[in-house]
Amino acid sequence: MSTAGPGEVVSFGDVWQEGIVAGVAGGAVMAVWLLLVNPRTLVGAIPGLYGLSGMGAGWAIHLTHGALFGVVFAALSSSADSRSTTIGIGLGFGVVLWFIGAGTIMPIWLQSVGFPGAVGLSVPNLRPPILVAHLVYGAVVGVALPVLADR
């Protein structure tokens, strides 16, 4: 969704700020979900990607990832013609992030940095609660981005 009219080209500069805000919002809601279903992911695995641990590091890294992926989402969805399309793109984006990011890259990365909880993780590591978490992220960015762009 963008503020450009029909037929107008949307430049990346028109949407990246909203992508950051939408991504942080999605990351925050997703982090709350993670705390409810598997707090070790937010407190251990996410900061463990960078050799860190703890709740503060987990939140900071997760929100940073959320912002970065929010910018990517904003670029991918900038030509969406309706809010429902943007939400659908968000849900699909969440599935892709779950499969590629959390399911494939994250276990390999955690194993490569010697994170103790990564021993024995299968690749891909496709756990349903983490899929739900990524669908939550996608839904929130899919709702937030068009709202922010229509300010």
DSSP file (Angstrom, degrees, kcal/mol; ACC not computed):
  #  RESIDUE AA STRUCTURE BP1 BP2  ACC     N-H-->O    O-->H-N    N-H-->O    O-->H-N    TCO  KAPPA ALPHA  PHI   PSI    X-CA   Y-CA   Z-CA
    1    1 A M              0   0    0      0, 0.0     2,-0.3     0, 0.0    80,-0.1   0.000 360.0 360.0 360.0 140.8    0.0    0.0    0.0
    2    2 A S        -     0   0    0     78,-0.3    13,-0.1     2,-0.2   147,-0.0  -0.898 360.0-114.7-144.3 172.3    1.3    3.4   -0.8
    3    3 A T  S    S+     0   0    0     -2,-0.3     2,-0.1    11,-0.1    12,-0.0   0.439  80.8 109.5 -90.5  -0.3    0.2    7.0   -0.9
    4    4 A A  S    S-     0   0    0      1,-0.1    -2,-0.2     4,-0.1     3,-0.1  -0.431  70.4-117.8 -73.9 150.5    0.8    7.2   -4.7
    5    5 A G    >   -     0   0    0      1,-0.2     3,-2.1    -2,-0.1    -1,-0.1  -0.249  49.3 -60.9 -80.5 173.5   -2.3    7.4   -6.9
    6    6 A P  T 3  S+     0   0    0      0, 0.0    -1,-0.2     0, 0.0     3,-0.1  -0.289 124.7  12.0 -56.6 134.1   -3.4    4.8   -9.5
    7    7 A G  T 3  S+     0   0    0      1,-0.3     2,-0.3    -3,-0.1    -2,-0.0   0.336  97.2 126.0  81.6  -7.7   -0.8    4.4  -12.2
    8    8 A E    <   -     0   0    0     -3,-2.1     2,-0.4     1,-0.1    -1,-0.3  -0.602  63.6-119.2 -84.5 145.2    1.9    6.3  -10.3
    9    9 A V        -     0   0    0     -2,-0.3     2,-0.6    -3,-0.1    -4,-0.1  -0.676  23.2-141.2 -81.8 133.7    5.3    4.7   -9.6
   10   10 A V        -     0   0    0     -2,-0.4     2,-0.2    -6,-0.1    68,-0.1  -0.853  12.2-146.1 -97.6 124.0    6.1    4.3   -6.0
   11   11 A S    >   -     0   0    0     -2,-0.6     3,-1.8     1,-0.1     4,-0.4  -0.586  22.3-118.6 -86.1 154.3    9.7    4.9   -5.1
   12   12 A F  G >> S+     0   0    0      1,-0.3     3,-1.5    -2,-0.2     4,-1.5   0.836 112.6  66.1 -59.2 -32.8   11.3    3.0   -2.3
   13   13 A G  G 34 S+     0   0    0      1,-0.3     4,-0.3     2,-0.2    -1,-0.3   0.701  93.0  62.1 -63.1 -19.3   11.8    6.2   -0.4
   14   14 A D  G <4 S+     0   0    0     -3,-1.8    -1,-0.3     1,-0.1    -2,-0.2   0.684 115.8  25.4 -78.6 -18.3    8.1    6.6   -0.1
   15   15 A V  T <> S+     0   0    0     -3,-1.5     4,-2.0    -4,-0.4    -2,-0.2   0.562  91.4  88.6-125.6 -10.2    7.5    3.5    2.0
   16   16 A W  H  X S+     0   0    0     -4,-1.5     4,-2.0     1,-0.2     5,-0.1   0.868  89.1  53.3 -67.4 -34.7   10.6    2.5    3.9
   17   17 A Q  H  > S+     0   0    0     -4,-0.3     4,-2.0     1,-0.2    -1,-0.2   0.932 111.0  46.5 -64.6 -43.3    9.9    4.6    7.0
   18   18 A E  H  > S+     0   0    0      1,-0.2     4,-2.9     2,-0.2     5,-0.2   0.857 108.9  57.3 -64.5 -33.9    6.4    3.0    7.3
   19   19 A G  H  X S+     0   0    0     -4,-2.0     4,-2.5     2,-0.2    -1,-0.2   0.891 105.6  49.8 -62.7 -40.3    8.1   -0.4    6.8
   20   20 A I  H  X S+     0   0    0     -4,-2.0     4,-2.4     2,-0.2     5,-0.2   0.951 114.1  44.0 -62.7 -49.0   10.3    0.1    9.8
   21   21 A V  H  X S+     0   0    0     -4,-2.0     4,-2.4     1,-0.2    -2,-0.2   0.928 115.9  46.9 -64.5 -45.0    7.4    1.1   12.0
   22   22 A A  H  X S+     0   0    0     -4,-2.9     4,-2.7     1,-0.2    -1,-0.2   0.899 112.7  51.1 -62.8 -40.0    5.2   -1.7   10.8
   23   23 A G  H  X S+     0   0    0     -4,-2.5     4,-2.6    -5,-0.2    44,-0.2   0.883 109.9  48.2 -65.9 -39.2    8.1   -4.2   11.2
   24   24 A V  H  X S+     0   0    0     -4,-2.4     4,-2.4     2,-0.2    -1,-0.2   0.909 112.3  49.9 -66.9 -40.8    8.8   -3.1   14.8
   25   25 A A  H  X S+     0   0    0     -4,-2.4     4,-2.3     2,-0.2     5,-0.2   0.942 113.7  45.2 -61.4 -47.0    5.0   -3.3   15.6
   26   26 A G  H  X S+     0   0    0     -4,-2.7     4,-2.5     1,-0.2    -2,-0.2   0.901 112.9  51.0 -62.8 -41.1    4.9   -6.8   14.1
   27   27 A G  H  X S+     0   0    0     -4,-2.6     4,-2.3     2,-0.2    -1,-0.2   0.872 109.6  50.4 -64.3 -37.5    8.1   -7.8   15.9
   28   28 A A  H  X S+     0   0    0     -4,-2.4     4,-1.9     2,-0.2    -2,-0.2   0.932 112.9  44.6 -67.5 -45.8    6.8   -6.6   19.2
   29   29 A V  H  X S+     0   0    0     -4,-2.3     4,-2.0     1,-0.2    -2,-0.2   0.910 114.5  50.1 -65.3 -40.4    3.5   -8.5   18.9
   30   30 A M  H  X S+     0   0    0     -4,-2.5     4,-2.7    -5,-0.2    -1,-0.2   0.898 107.6  54.2 -63.5 -39.8    5.4  -11.6   17.7
   31   31 A A  H  X S+     0   0    0     -4,-2.3     4,-2.4     2,-0.2    -1,-0.2   0.889 106.4  51.6 -63.1 -39.0    7.8  -11.3   20.7
   32   32 A V  H  X S+     0   0    0     -4,-1.9     4,-1.5     2,-0.2    -1,-0.2   0.927 109.9  49.9 -62.4 -43.6    4.9  -11.3   23.1
   33   33 A W  H  X S+     0   0    0     -4,-2.0     4,-2.3     1,-0.2     3,-0.3   0.931 109.8  51.1 -58.7 -45.6    3.6  -14.5   21.4
   34   34 A L  H  X S+     0   0    0     -4,-2.7     4,-3.0     1,-0.2     7,-0.2   0.893 106.4  54.0 -60.2 -39.7    7.0  -16.1   21.7
   35   35 A L  H  < S+     0   0    0     -4,-2.4    -1,-0.2     1,-0.2    -2,-0.2   0.840 111.5  46.7 -62.9 -31.3    7.1  -15.2   25.4
   36   36 A L  H  < S+     0   0    0     -4,-1.5    -2,-0.2    -3,-0.3    -1,-0.2   0.884 125.8  25.6 -76.9 -39.5    3.8  -17.0   25.8
   37   37 A V  H  < S-     0   0    0     -4,-2.3    -2,-0.2     1,-0.2    -3,-0.2   0.771 140.9  -0.3-100.8 -28.2    4.6  -20.2   23.8
   38   38 A N    >X  +     0   0    0     -4,-3.0     3,-1.7    -5,-0.3     4,-0.7  -0.438  56.1 177.3-162.6  78.0    8.4  -20.5   24.0
   39   39 A P  H 3> S+     0   0    0      0, 0.0     4,-2.6     0, 0.0     5,-0.3   0.761  77.5  72.3 -60.5 -24.6   10.3  -17.9   26.0
   40   40 A R  H 3>>S+     0   0    0      1,-0.2     4,-2.4     2,-0.2     5,-1.8   0.811  91.2  59.6 -61.3 -27.9   13.6  -19.7   25.4
   41   41 A T  I <4>S+     0   0    0     -3,-1.7     5,-2.8    -7,-0.2    -1,-0.2   0.943 112.7  36.0 -64.0 -46.6   13.5  -18.6   21.7
   42   42 A L  I  <5S+     0   0    0     -4,-0.7    -2,-0.2    -3,-0.2    -1,-0.2   0.855 125.6  39.2 -76.0 -35.1   13.4  -14.9   22.7
   43   43 A V  I  <5S+     0   0    0     -4,-2.6    11,-2.3    15,-0.1    -3,-0.2   0.795 134.5  10.9 -86.6 -30.1   15.7  -15.1   25.6
   44   44 A G  I  X5S+     0   0    0     -4,-2.4     4,-2.0    -5,-0.3    -3,-0.2   0.815 123.5  42.4-114.7 -60.0   18.3  -17.6   24.3
   45   45 A A  I  ><S+     0   0    0     -5,-1.8     4,-1.0     2,-0.2    -3,-0.2   0.916 113.1  48.4 -66.9 -45.9   18.1  -18.5   20.6
   46   46 A I  H >4<S+     0   0    0     -5,-2.8     3,-1.0     1,-0.2     4,-0.3   0.961 119.5  37.4 -64.4 -50.8   17.6  -15.1   19.1
   47   47 A P  H >4>S+     0   0    0      0, 0.0     5,-2.5     0, 0.0     3,-1.7   0.819 107.7  69.1 -67.9 -25.1   20.4  -13.3   21.0
   48   48 A G  H ><5S+     0   0    0     -4,-2.0     3,-1.4     1,-0.3    -2,-0.2   0.749  82.7  72.4 -62.5 -23.3   22.4  -16.5   20.7
   49   49 A L  T <<5S+     0   0    0     -4,-1.0    -1,-0.3    -3,-1.0    -3,-0.1   0.814 108.1  34.5 -57.6 -29.0   22.7  -15.8   17.0
   50   50 A Y  T < 5S-     0   0    0     -3,-1.7    -1,-0.3    -4,-0.3    -2,-0.2   0.137 124.0 -97.9-114.0  17.2   25.1  -13.0   18.0
   51   51 A G  T < 5S+     0   0    0     -3,-1.4    -3,-0.2     1,-0.3     2,-0.2   0.724  89.5 113.7  75.2  21.3   26.8  -14.6   21.0
   52   52 A L      < -     0   0    0     -5,-2.5     2,-0.3    -8,-0.1    -1,-0.3  -0.605  44.2-165.7-115.0 176.0   24.5  -12.8   23.4
   53   53 A S        +     0   0    0     -2,-0.2     4,-0.3    -6,-0.1    -9,-0.2  -0.974  34.3  68.4-154.1 165.2   21.8  -13.9   25.9
   54   54 A G  S  > S-     0   0    0    -11,-2.3     4,-2.4    -2,-0.3     5,-0.1  -0.113  79.0 -79.1 106.7 159.7   19.0  -12.5   27.9
   55   55 A M  H  > S+     0   0    0      2,-0.2     4,-2.8     1,-0.2     5,-0.2   0.898 123.0  50.5 -62.2 -46.0   15.7  -10.8   27.6
   56   56 A G  H  > S+     0   0    0      1,-0.2     4,-2.6     2,-0.2    -1,-0.2   0.928 113.4  44.8 -62.3 -45.7   17.0   -7.3   26.7
   57   57 A A  H  > S+     0   0    0     -4,-0.3     4,-2.7     2,-0.2     5,-0.3   0.902 112.8  52.9 -64.8 -40.1   19.3   -8.6   24.0
   58   58 A G  H  X S+     0   0    0     -4,-2.4     4,-2.6     2,-0.2    -2,-0.2   0.934 111.9  44.1 -60.8 -47.5   16.5  -10.8   22.7
   59   59 A W  H  X S+     0   0    0     -4,-2.8     4,-2.8     2,-0.2     5,-0.3   0.941 114.5  49.2 -62.3 -47.6   14.0   -8.0   22.4
   60   60 A A  H  X S+     0   0    0     -4,-2.6     4,-1.9    -5,-0.2    -2,-0.2   0.926 116.0  42.1 -60.6 -46.0   16.6   -5.6   20.9
   61   61 A I  H  X S+     0   0    0     -4,-2.7     4,-2.8     2,-0.2     5,-0.2   0.920 114.9  50.6 -67.9 -43.3   17.7   -8.1   18.2
   62   62 A H  H  X S+     0   0    0     -4,-2.6     4,-2.6    -5,-0.3    -2,-0.2   0.913 111.9  46.6 -63.1 -42.7   14.2   -9.3   17.5
   63   63 A L  H  X S+     0   0    0     -4,-2.8     4,-2.4     2,-0.2    -1,-0.2   0.862 111.8  52.1 -68.6 -34.3   12.8   -5.7   17.0
   64   64 A T  H  X S+     0   0    0     -4,-1.9     4,-2.4    -5,-0.3    -2,-0.2   0.936 111.4  46.2 -64.8 -46.0   15.8   -4.9   14.8
   65   65 A H  H  X S+     0   0    0     -4,-2.8     4,-2.9     1,-0.2     5,-0.3   0.920 111.5  53.5 -60.0 -42.7   15.2   -7.9   12.7
   66   66 A G  H  X S+     0   0    0     -4,-2.6     4,-1.8    -5,-0.2    -2,-0.2   0.907 109.3  47.8 -58.7 -42.9   11.5   -6.9   12.6
   67   67 A A  H  X S+     0   0    0     -4,-2.4     4,-1.7   -44,-0.2    -1,-0.2   0.923 112.7  48.2 -64.2 -44.8   12.3   -3.5   11.4
   68   68 A L  H  X S+     0   0    0     -4,-2.4     4,-1.7     1,-0.2    -2,-0.2   0.929 114.5  44.9 -63.6 -44.9   14.7   -4.8    8.7
   69   69 A F  H  X S+     0   0    0     -4,-2.9     4,-2.8     1,-0.2    -1,-0.2   0.802 107.4  61.0 -69.1 -27.2   12.1   -7.3    7.4
   70   70 A G  H  X S+     0   0    0     -4,-1.8     4,-2.5    -5,-0.3    -1,-0.2   0.878 103.2  49.9 -64.2 -37.5    9.5   -4.6    7.6
   71   71 A V  H  X S+     0   0    0     -4,-1.7     4,-2.1     2,-0.2    -2,-0.2   0.920 111.3  48.5 -65.7 -43.6   11.4   -2.6    5.1
   72   72 A V  H  X S+     0   0    0     -4,-1.7     4,-2.4     1,-0.2    -2,-0.2   0.932 112.3  49.5 -60.7 -45.0   11.6   -5.6    2.8
   73   73 A F  H  X S+     0   0    0     -4,-2.8     4,-2.4     1,-0.2    -2,-0.2   0.911 108.1  53.5 -60.8 -42.8    7.9   -6.2    3.3
   74   74 A A  H  X S+     0   0    0     -4,-2.5     4,-0.6     1,-0.2    -1,-0.2   0.902 110.6  46.9 -60.0 -41.4    7.2   -2.5    2.4
   75   75 A A  H >< S+     0   0    0     -4,-2.1     3,-0.6     1,-0.2    -1,-0.2   0.912 114.2  47.4 -66.5 -41.7    9.1   -2.8   -0.8
   76   76 A L  H 3< S+     0   0    0     -4,-2.4     3,-0.3     1,-0.2    -2,-0.2   0.830 119.8  37.7 -69.3 -31.8    7.4   -6.1   -1.7
   77   77 A S  H >< S+     0   0    0     -4,-2.4     3,-2.1    -5,-0.2    -1,-0.2   0.335  81.8 107.1-103.2   7.4    3.9   -4.9   -1.0
   78   78 A S  T << S+     0   0    0     -3,-0.6    -1,-0.2    -4,-0.6    -2,-0.1   0.732  82.5  47.7 -63.2 -21.8    4.2   -1.3   -2.2
   79   79 A S  T 3  S+     0   0    0     -3,-0.3    -1,-0.3    -4,-0.2    -2,-0.1   0.340  79.2 130.5-100.8   8.5    2.1   -2.0   -5.3
   80   80 A A    <   -     0   0    0     -3,-2.1   -78,-0.3     1,-0.1    -3,-0.0  -0.368  48.4-152.1 -60.9 138.8   -0.7   -3.8   -3.4
   81   81 A D        +     0   0    0    -80,-0.1     2,-0.3     1,-0.1    -1,-0.1   0.435  69.0  24.7 -98.4   0.5   -4.0   -2.3   -4.4
   82   82 A S  S  > S-     0   0    0      1,-0.1     4,-1.9   -81,-0.0     5,-0.1  -0.988  75.0-113.2-155.8 162.7   -6.0   -3.0   -1.2
   83   83 A R  H  > S+     0   0    0     -2,-0.3     4,-2.4     1,-0.2     5,-0.2   0.883 116.9  54.6 -65.6 -37.6   -5.6   -3.5    2.5
   84   84 A S  H  > S+     0   0    0      1,-0.2     4,-2.3     2,-0.2    -1,-0.2   0.880 107.3  50.6 -65.6 -35.5   -6.8   -7.1    2.2
   85   85 A T  H  > S+     0   0    0      2,-0.2     4,-2.6     1,-0.2    -1,-0.2   0.911 109.5  50.9 -65.1 -41.5   -4.1   -7.8   -0.5
   86   86 A T  H  X S+     0   0    0     -4,-1.9     4,-2.3     2,-0.2    -2,-0.2   0.891 110.2  49.2 -63.9 -39.5   -1.4   -6.3    1.8
   87   87 A I  H  X S+     0   0    0     -4,-2.4     4,-2.4     2,-0.2    -1,-0.2   0.917 111.0  50.1 -65.5 -42.3   -2.6   -8.5    4.7
   88   88 A G  H  X S+     0   0    0     -4,-2.3     4,-2.3     2,-0.2    -2,-0.2   0.908 110.7  48.8 -61.2 -42.3   -2.5  -11.5    2.4
   89   89 A I  H  X S+     0   0    0     -4,-2.6     4,-2.8     1,-0.2    -1,-0.2   0.902 110.0  53.6 -62.6 -40.0    1.1  -10.6    1.3
   90   90 A G  H  X S+     0   0    0     -4,-2.3     4,-2.3     2,-0.2    -2,-0.2   0.907 108.2  48.2 -61.1 -43.2    1.9  -10.2    5.0
   91   91 A L  H  X S+     0   0    0     -4,-2.4     4,-1.8    47,-0.3    -1,-0.2   0.918 113.6  47.1 -65.1 -42.6    0.7  -13.7    5.8
   92   92 A G  H  X S+     0   0    0     -4,-2.3     4,-2.2     1,-0.2    -2,-0.2   0.899 110.5  52.8 -63.2 -40.1    2.7  -15.2    2.9
   93   93 A F  H  X S+     0   0    0     -4,-2.8     4,-2.7     1,-0.2    -2,-0.2   0.890 106.5  53.9 -61.8 -40.3    5.7  -13.2    3.9
   94   94 A G  H  X S+     0   0    0     -4,-2.3     4,-2.3     2,-0.2    -1,-0.2   0.897 107.7  49.7 -60.9 -41.3    5.4  -14.7    7.4
   95   95 A V  H  X S+     0   0    0     -4,-1.8     4,-2.6     2,-0.2     5,-0.2   0.921 111.4  48.9 -63.7 -43.7    5.4  -18.2    6.0
   96   96 A V  H  X>S+     0   0    0     -4,-2.2     4,-2.9     1,-0.2     5,-0.6   0.925 111.5  49.0 -62.6 -44.8    8.5  -17.4    3.9
   97   97 A L  I  X>S+     0   0    0     -4,-2.7     5,-2.0     1,-0.2     4,-1.1   0.897 111.9  50.3 -61.6 -39.3   10.3  -16.0    6.9
   98   98 A W  I  <>S+     0   0    0     -4,-2.3     5,-2.5     3,-0.2    -2,-0.2   0.950 116.9  38.7 -62.7 -49.5    9.3  -19.0    9.0
   99   99 A F  I  <5S+     0   0    0     -4,-2.6     5,-0.3     3,-0.2    -2,-0.2   0.954 129.6  27.3 -70.2 -50.6   10.6  -21.5    6.4
  100  100 A I  I  X>S+     0   0    0     -4,-2.9     5,-3.0    -5,-0.2     4,-0.5   0.947 131.8  30.8 -79.8 -49.5   13.7  -19.8    5.3
  101  101 A G  I  <XS+     0   0    0     -4,-1.1     5,-3.2    -5,-0.6    -3,-0.2   0.996 132.4  22.0 -75.6 -67.5   14.7  -17.7    8.3
  102  102 A A  I  4<S+     0   0    0     -5,-2.0    -3,-0.2     1,-0.2    -4,-0.2   0.850 130.4  42.6 -73.0 -34.6   13.6  -19.5   11.4
  103  103 A G  I  4<S+     0   0    0     -5,-2.5    22,-3.0    -6,-0.4    -3,-0.2   0.789 132.0  10.3 -85.3 -28.1   13.4  -23.0    9.9
  104  104 A T  I  X5S+     0   0    0     -4,-0.5     4,-1.4    -5,-0.3    -3,-0.2   0.781 128.5  38.2-118.2 -58.5   16.5  -23.1    7.8
  105  105 A I  I  ><S+     0   0    0     -5,-3.0     4,-3.0     1,-0.2     5,-0.2   0.929 113.0  54.9 -67.2 -44.9   19.0  -20.2    8.4
  106  106 A M  H  ><S+     0   0    0     -5,-3.2     4,-3.0    -6,-0.2     5,-0.2   0.917 108.4  45.3 -61.4 -47.2   18.5  -19.9   12.1
  107  107 A P  H  > S+     0   0    0      0, 0.0     4,-2.2     0, 0.0    -1,-0.2   0.907 116.0  47.7 -64.5 -36.8   19.3  -23.5   13.1
  108  108 A I  H  X S+     0   0    0     -4,-1.4     4,-2.2     2,-0.2    -2,-0.2   0.938 114.3  46.8 -64.5 -45.4   22.4  -23.6   10.7
  109  109 A W  H  X S+     0   0    0     -4,-3.0     4,-1.7     2,-0.2     6,-0.2   0.927 112.4  49.3 -62.7 -46.7   23.6  -20.2   12.1
  110  110 A L  H  <>S+     0   0    0     -4,-3.0     5,-2.6    -5,-0.2     4,-0.3   0.889 112.2  48.5 -63.0 -38.5   23.0  -21.3   15.8
  111  111 A Q  H ><5S+     0   0    0     -4,-2.2     3,-1.0    -5,-0.2    -1,-0.2   0.895 109.4  53.4 -65.8 -38.8   24.9  -24.6   15.1
  112  112 A S  H 3<5S+     0   0    0     -4,-2.2    -2,-0.2     1,-0.3    -1,-0.2   0.802 110.3  46.1 -69.7 -28.0   27.8  -22.7   13.5
  113  113 A V  T 3<5S-     0   0    0     -4,-1.7    -1,-0.3    -5,-0.1    -2,-0.2   0.406 116.9-113.0 -93.6   3.5   28.2  -20.3   16.4
  114  114 A G  T < 5 +     0   0    0     -3,-1.0    -3,-0.2    -4,-0.3    -2,-0.1   0.765  47.1 177.0  76.5  26.3   28.1  -23.2   18.9
  115  115 A F    > < -     0   0    0     -5,-2.6     3,-2.1    -6,-0.2     4,-0.3  -0.501  28.5-138.8 -64.6 123.4   24.8  -22.3   20.6
  116  116 A P  G >  S+     0   0    0      0, 0.0     3,-1.2     0, 0.0    -1,-0.2   0.829  98.9  57.1 -57.3 -35.6   24.1  -25.1   23.1
  117  117 A G  G 3  S+     0   0    0      1,-0.2    -6,-0.1     3,-0.0    -2,-0.1   0.561  95.0  68.1 -72.8  -7.1   20.4  -25.3   22.3
  118  118 A A  G X   +     0   0    0     -3,-2.1     3,-2.1    -8,-0.2    -1,-0.2   0.554  67.9 118.1 -89.7  -8.2   21.1  -26.0   18.6
  119  119 A V  T <  S+     0   0    0     -3,-1.2     3,-0.1    -4,-0.3    -8,-0.0  -0.418  87.9   6.7 -62.0 124.4   22.6  -29.4   19.2
  120  120 A G  T 3  S+     0   0    0      1,-0.3    -1,-0.3    -2,-0.2     2,-0.2   0.468  88.2 149.7  83.4   2.0   20.5  -31.9   17.3
  121  121 A L    <   -     0   0    0     -3,-2.1    -1,-0.3   -14,-0.1     2,-0.2  -0.485  42.7-131.4 -66.6 133.8   18.2  -29.3   15.6
  122  122 A S        -     0   0    0     -2,-0.2    -1,-0.1    -3,-0.1   -14,-0.0  -0.505  23.7-105.2 -81.3 156.8   17.0  -30.6   12.3
  123  123 A V  S    S+     0   0    0      1,-0.3   -19,-0.1    -2,-0.2     2,-0.1  -0.978 111.8  33.8-126.7 117.1   17.2  -28.5    9.2
  124  124 A P  S    S-     0   0    0      0, 0.0     2,-0.8     0, 0.0    -1,-0.3   0.496  82.9-167.8 -77.9 152.8   14.7  -27.4    8.3
  125  125 A N        +     0   0    0    -22,-3.0     2,-1.0   -26,-0.2    -2,-0.1  -0.819  13.2 176.0-107.8  87.8   13.3  -27.0   11.9
  126  126 A L        +     0   0    0     -2,-0.8   -27,-0.1   -23,-0.1   -23,-0.1  -0.728   0.5 175.6-106.0  86.9    9.7  -26.3   11.1
  127  127 A R    >>  -     0   0    0     -2,-1.0     4,-1.6     1,-0.1     3,-0.8  -0.783  30.5-136.7 -94.4 130.5    7.8  -26.0   14.4
  128  128 A P  H 3> S+     0   0    0      0, 0.0     4,-2.5     0, 0.0     5,-0.2   0.853 101.6  56.2 -55.3 -41.1    4.1  -25.1   14.2
  129  129 A P  H 3> S+     0   0    0      0, 0.0     4,-1.8     0, 0.0   -92,-0.1   0.861 108.2  49.2 -62.2 -30.7    4.2  -22.6   17.1
  130  130 A I  H <> S+     0   0    0     -3,-0.8     4,-2.1     2,-0.2     5,-0.2   0.828 107.3  54.9 -76.3 -31.2    6.9  -20.7   15.4
  131  131 A L  H  X S+     0   0    0     -4,-1.6     4,-2.4     2,-0.2     5,-0.2   0.941 107.9  49.6 -60.6 -47.0    4.9  -20.7   12.2
  132  132 A V  H  X S+     0   0    0     -4,-2.5     4,-2.4     1,-0.2    -2,-0.2   0.912 108.4  53.7 -59.0 -41.9    2.0  -19.1   14.1
  133  133 A A  H  X S+     0   0    0     -4,-1.8     4,-2.1     1,-0.2    -1,-0.2   0.910 110.8  45.6 -59.0 -42.9    4.5  -16.5   15.5
  134  134 A H  H  X S+     0   0    0     -4,-2.1     4,-2.6     2,-0.2    -1,-0.2   0.824 110.0  53.7 -73.0 -30.8    5.6  -15.6   11.9
  135  135 A L  H  X S+     0   0    0     -4,-2.4     4,-2.7     2,-0.2    -1,-0.2   0.881 107.5  52.2 -66.8 -37.4    2.0  -15.5   10.8
  136  136 A V  H  X S+     0   0    0     -4,-2.4     4,-2.5    -5,-0.2    -2,-0.2   0.942 110.2  48.3 -60.5 -47.4    1.3  -13.0   13.6
  137  137 A Y  H  X S+     0   0    0     -4,-2.1     4,-2.6     1,-0.2     5,-0.3   0.951 113.1  47.4 -56.8 -50.6    4.2  -10.9   12.4
  138  138 A G  H  X S+     0   0    0     -4,-2.6     4,-2.1     1,-0.2   -47,-0.3   0.882 112.0  49.6 -61.1 -40.0    3.0  -11.0    8.8
  139  139 A A  H  X S+     0   0    0     -4,-2.7     4,-1.8   -49,-0.2    -1,-0.2   0.919 111.6  48.6 -65.6 -42.9   -0.6  -10.1    9.8
  140  140 A V  H  X S+     0   0    0     -4,-2.5     4,-3.2     2,-0.2     5,-0.2   0.936 114.5  43.8 -65.8 -45.9    0.5   -7.2   11.9
  141  141 A V  H  X S+     0   0    0     -4,-2.6     4,-2.3     1,-0.2    -1,-0.2   0.878 112.4  55.0 -66.4 -33.8    2.8   -5.7    9.2
  142  142 A G  H  < S+     0   0    0     -4,-2.1    -1,-0.2    -5,-0.3    -2,-0.2   0.822 116.3  36.5 -66.8 -31.2    0.1   -6.4    6.7
  143  143 A V  H  X S+     0   0    0     -4,-1.8     4,-1.1    -3,-0.1    -2,-0.2   0.882 119.5  48.0 -83.2 -44.5   -2.4   -4.4    8.7
  144  144 A A  H  X S+     0   0    0     -4,-3.2     4,-2.9    -5,-0.2     5,-0.3   0.880 101.2  62.0 -69.0 -40.4    0.0   -1.7   10.0
  145  145 A L  H  X S+     0   0    0     -4,-2.3     4,-2.5    -5,-0.2    -1,-0.2   0.927 106.7  42.0 -59.5 -50.2    1.7   -0.7    6.7
  146  146 A P  H  > S+     0   0    0      0, 0.0     4,-1.2     0, 0.0    -1,-0.2   0.862 114.3  53.3 -66.6 -31.2   -1.4    0.5    4.9
  147  147 A V  H  < S+     0   0    0     -4,-1.1     3,-0.4     2,-0.2    -2,-0.2   0.942 112.7  44.0 -63.9 -46.2   -2.6    2.3    8.0
  148  148 A L  H >< S+     0   0    0     -4,-2.9     3,-1.3     1,-0.2    -1,-0.2   0.877 111.1  53.7 -65.7 -38.6    0.7    4.1    8.3
  149  149 A A  H 3< S+     0   0    0     -4,-2.5    -1,-0.2    -5,-0.3    -2,-0.2   0.741 106.7  53.3 -70.1 -22.1    0.9    4.9    4.6
  150  150 A D  T 3<        0   0    0     -4,-1.2    -1,-0.3    -3,-0.4    -2,-0.2   0.217 360.0 360.0 -96.8  15.1   -2.5    6.6    4.7
  151  151 A R    <         0   0    0     -3,-1.3    -1,-0.2    -5,-0.0    -2,-0.1   0.520 360.0 360.0 -46.3 360.0   -1.8    8.9    7.6
